[in-house]
Amino acid sequence: MSRLRRIDPRVVDWALAVAFTVSAIVSASTAKGVVGPEWLTALVASTSAVAAVIRRGRPLAAIVLWALGIVVLAAWLTPPEKISGLFFGLLLFPYVVGARVPMRRALAAPATVVVAVTAVALSSPGPFVAGDLVFPAIFGVMFWLAGRVVRSRAELTAELHEAALRVDEQREADAERAVAEERRRIAREMHDVVAHSVSTMVIQAGGARRIVQRDPARAAEAAELIERTGREALREMRHLLGVLHAGEEPAELAPQPTLHGLDGLIERSRAAGLPVTLRVEGERRELPSGLDLAAYRVVQEALTNAVKHGGGSAEVLVCFGRDELGLEIADEGAHGLAAPRAGGGGHGLLGMRERVRVFGGELHTGPRPEGGFEVVARLPLHDADEAALAASAAGRDTAEVAG
C-alpha cells in the first residue's frame, strides 16, 4: 500500500486514459452491429479518457463529458453497451464527484448517471427492460454514496485534527501564562526581600557612621549586621533565581566572564574540534560590566552553535569603535553547506537577540552567500548603561500591561 501511495497521481490518470482509449478502439473494431464509422465510434467513446485525466481537478466536467459521450453514441452511433470500458466510468466518475464536490453541486452526479443509463437502455436493440435502467443506476448511485462517505470521513478527520491542534495550542498558552504569572510573583517576592535587606543595610550603615567615633564597638556590631544581612540577601536572591531558572544549568559562583576571557573561550572551542581565529580591531578599553558580559555571551553562543552544527572553521572579529562595539562570528559550515540552528545548549539565537536588545544594539544572523553561517552584533558604547535601564524599564512596563 505504501508503494501505491508513492505513485504520482498523474501516472494513474494517464494510465486510466490509455485504458479507456484502448477499450474504445478495441470495442469499436470488434463489436458486432457497429453503426457509423468505427473511427468515429472509437473517438466518441474515448471522451472517457479525457474525463479520466481531468477528473481530479474538474470532477463535474469529467462526469458530464463521460455521459455526453454515451448520449452521442446512443443517439447516432453504436449502442454504448457494446463499448465495455464505459461501464467502468459508471463506477469511477460518480465516486469522484461524491468524494470531491460539495453536497449541493455533487447532487448533479446521480442525475447525470440517470440520464446516461436511460440513454443506454433506450438505445438497446432489444425490447425495453426496466432492469436495464434500474440496476446500472443503482450501481452509479452506490459509488456516488461511497464517495460521499469518504469525503465526510476526510472532513471529520480534518476537523478533529484542527480541534486537537487548537487544544494543544490553548494548553501551551495556558501553561506559558501560568509560568509567566508565577515568575512575576517570584520577581515581586525577590524585589521585596532585596528591598527589605537593602533598607536594613542602609539604616545600619547610617547608624554606624554616626557612632563610629564615639562608640567603635557598636559601629563594629552594626558593620557585622550589615555584612550578615547582605549575605542573607545574596543567598535569598540566588535561591529565588534558581527557582526562576529551574531546569537550567546552576549559576556559577565565579565572577562573570568578559571579553578579556575570549582567549580561553577560543582555546576551548579549538579543543572541541573547531579551528577558530580571533581578530581584535581598535583600541581595547574597559566596558560597562553588563555590556561586556553580553558581548562575551554572544560570542560564546555563536561558537557553541558552530561547534554543534557548523563544522569547518570559524573566525571571530571584535571591533572597538568610538561609539559602538562590533562583533562578527562566521563559520564555514560543514563542507560549506550546514548552518547552525536557532536552538542550542543555551538560549540560542533568541537569547543573543535579547541580550543585544537590552543595550540598544542590533543583531543579524543568517547564512552567508559563500556558505556557512554568520552572527553580526552592534552594541552602542555611548550611554550603554542608560540604554540598558531604558530597555529594562520598557520590559517591565510591557509585563505589567500583559499581566
Residue pairs with C-beta under 8 A, 6 or more apart in sequence:
9 56
13 52
13 53
13 55
13 56
14 53
16 49
16 52
16 53
16 92
17 49
17 50
17 52
17 53
18 49
19 85
20 45
20 46
20 48
20 49
20 51
20 52
20 85
20 88
20 89
21 46
21 49
23 45
23 83
23 84
23 85
24 41
24 42
24 43
24 45
24 46
24 48
24 49
24 83
24 85
25 42
25 46
27 42
27 45
27 82
27 83
27 84
27 85
28 34
28 38
28 39
28 41
28 42
28 45
28 78
28 83
29 38
29 42
31 78
31 82
31 83
32 82
33 78
33 79
33 82
33 125
34 41
34 77
34 78
34 82
35 41
35 76
35 77
35 78
35 79
36 76
36 77
36 78
40 77
41 73
41 77
41 78
41 83
44 69
44 72
44 73
44 77
45 69
45 73
45 80
45 83
45 85
45 86
46 69
47 65
47 66
47 68
47 69
48 65
48 66
48 69
48 85
48 86
48 89
50 65
51 61
51 62
51 63
51 65
51 66
51 89
51 93
52 62
52 92
54 61
54 62
54 65
55 62
55 63
55 92
55 93
55 96
56 96
56 100
59 93
59 96
59 97
59 100
59 101
60 97
60 101
60 105
60 108
60 109
62 93
62 96
62 97
63 93
63 94
63 96
63 97
63 108
63 109
63 112
63 113
64 112
66 86
66 89
66 93
66 116
67 112
67 113
67 115
67 116
67 119
69 86
70 80
70 86
70 116
70 119
70 120
71 115
71 116
71 119
73 79
73 80
73 83
73 123
74 80
74 119
74 120
74 122
74 123
75 119
75 123
79 120
79 123
79 124
79 125
80 86
80 116
80 119
80 120
80 123
81 120
81 123
81 124
87 136
90 113
90 116
90 117
90 136
90 139
90 140
90 143
91 139
91 140
91 143
92 143
93 109
94 109
94 110
94 113
94 140
94 141
94 143
94 144
94 147
95 143
95 144
95 146
95 147
96 147
97 106
97 108
97 109
97 144
97 147
98 106
98 109
98 143
98 144
98 145
98 146
98 147
98 148
98 150
98 151
99 147
99 148
99 150
99 151
99 154
100 147
100 151
101 109
103 148
106 144
106 147
106 148
109 140
109 144
110 140
110 141
110 144
113 136
113 137
113 140
113 141
113 144
114 137
116 140
117 133
117 136
117 137
117 140
118 133
120 132
120 136
121 128
121 129
121 132
121 133
122 128
124 132
180 399
180 402
180 403
181 403
183 244
184 399
184 403
186 240
186 243
186 244
187 244
189 240
190 236
190 237
190 240
190 241
193 233
193 236
193 237
193 240
194 233
194 236
194 237
197 229
197 230
197 232
197 233
197 236
198 233
200 225
200 229
201 226
201 229
201 230
201 233
204 222
204 223
204 225
204 226
204 229
205 222
205 226
207 222
208 218
208 219
208 222
208 223
208 226
209 219
211 218
211 219
211 222
212 219
238 251
241 251
242 250
242 251
245 251
256 289
256 293
257 265
257 293
257 296
257 300
258 287
258 289
258 292
258 293
258 296
259 287
259 292
259 295
259 296
259 299
259 318
261 296
262 278
262 296
262 299
262 316
262 318
263 278
265 296
265 299
265 300
265 303
266 276
266 278
266 303
266 316
269 276
269 303
269 306
269 307
269 314
270 276
272 307
273 307
274 303
274 306
274 307
274 310
274 311
274 313
274 314
274 331
275 313
275 314
276 303
276 313
276 314
276 315
276 316
277 313
277 314
277 315
277 316
278 315
278 316
278 318
279 315
279 316
279 317
279 318
280 317
280 318
280 319
280 320
281 317
281 318
281 319
281 320
282 319
282 320
282 321
283 320
284 320
285 320
287 295
287 325
287 381
287 384
288 384
288 385
288 388
290 358
290 359
290 384
290 385
290 388
291 325
291 359
291 379
291 381
291 384
291 388
294 355
294 356
294 358
294 359
294 379
295 318
295 325
295 327
295 377
295 379
297 346
297 351
297 352
297 355
298 327
298 329
298 352
298 355
298 356
298 363
298 375
298 377
299 316
299 318
299 327
299 329
300 346
301 344
301 346
301 347
301 348
301 349
301 351
301 352
302 316
302 329
302 340
302 352
302 375
303 314
303 316
303 329
304 344
304 345
304 346
305 340
305 341
305 344
305 348
305 349
305 373
306 314
306 329
306 331
306 340
306 373
308 340
308 344
308 345
309 338
309 339
309 340
309 341
309 373
310 331
310 332
310 333
310 334
310 338
310 339
310 340
310 372
310 373
311 331
311 332
311 333
311 334
311 335
311 338
312 331
312 332
312 333
312 334
312 335
312 336
312 372
313 331
313 332
314 329
314 330
314 331
314 332
315 328
315 329
315 330
315 331
316 327
316 328
316 329
317 326
317 327
317 328
317 329
318 325
318 326
318 327
319 325
319 326
319 327
319 328
321 381
322 381
323 380
323 381
323 382
324 361
324 378
324 379
324 380
324 381
325 378
325 379
325 381
326 376
326 377
326 378
326 379
327 375
327 376
327 377
327 378
327 379
328 374
328 375
328 376
328 377
329 374
329 375
329 376
330 368
330 372
330 373
330 374
330 375
331 340
331 372
331 373
331 374
332 371
332 372
333 339
333 371
333 372
333 373
336 370
336 371
336 372
337 371
338 372
339 367
339 372
339 373
340 373
341 348
342 348
342 349
342 350
347 354
349 363
349 365
349 375
352 363
352 365
352 375
352 377
353 363
353 365
356 362
356 363
356 377
356 378
356 379
357 363
357 391
358 387
358 388
358 391
358 392
359 379
359 380
359 384
359 387
359 388
359 391
360 379
360 380
360 384
360 387
360 388
360 390
360 391
361 377
361 378
361 379
361 380
362 377
362 378
363 375
363 376
363 377
363 378
364 374
364 375
364 376
364 377
365 373
365 374
365 375
365 376
366 373
366 374
367 373
367 374
368 374
380 387
